[in-house]
Amino acid sequence: MILHIELSDSVATSSPEDFSREIRLAAAAQLFGQGRISSGRAAQLAGVGRVEFLASLERLGVSALNIGLDDFEKEAAFVARHL
């Protein structure tokens, strides 16, 4: 799916590519925060790795801990292996 959004120049304060990347990350974080997609799928949607995605959540005001204990332990082990 392709989504086109028209914004005034005053809204996009960075290059179109950087702004597009930030919008994808914000949308993926929001969907993840709502529990609609997994962190892996959100990272794919954002075009970044899972570790980078999870590290970006705090900056975006989204909790990475909206998952159950089993899923949290799997995520923590994944992040630890990739740091």
Secondary structure as the mmCIF struct_conf table of DSSP 4:
data_model
#
loop_
_struct_conf.conf_type_id
_struct_conf.id
_struct_conf.beg_label_comp_id
_struct_conf.beg_label_asym_id
_struct_conf.beg_label_seq_id
_struct_conf.end_label_comp_id
_struct_conf.end_label_asym_id
_struct_conf.end_label_seq_id
TURN_TY1_P TURN_TY1_P1 ASP A 9 VAL A 11
BEND BEND1 SER A 14 SER A 14
HELX_RH_AL_P HELX_RH_AL_P1 PRO A 16 GLY A 33
TURN_TY1_P TURN_TY1_P2 GLN A 34 GLY A 35
BEND BEND2 ARG A 36 ILE A 37
HELX_RH_AL_P HELX_RH_AL_P2 SER A 39 ALA A 46
TURN_TY1_P TURN_TY1_P3 GLY A 47 GLY A 47
BEND BEND3 VAL A 48 VAL A 48
HELX_RH_AL_P HELX_RH_AL_P3 ARG A 50 SER A 56
TURN_TY1_P TURN_TY1_P4 LEU A 57 GLY A 61
BEND BEND4 ALA A 64 ALA A 64
BEND BEND5 ILE A 67 ILE A 67
HELX_RH_AL_P HELX_RH_AL_P4 LEU A 69 ARG A 81
TURN_TY1_P TURN_TY1_P5 HIS A 82 HIS A 82
#
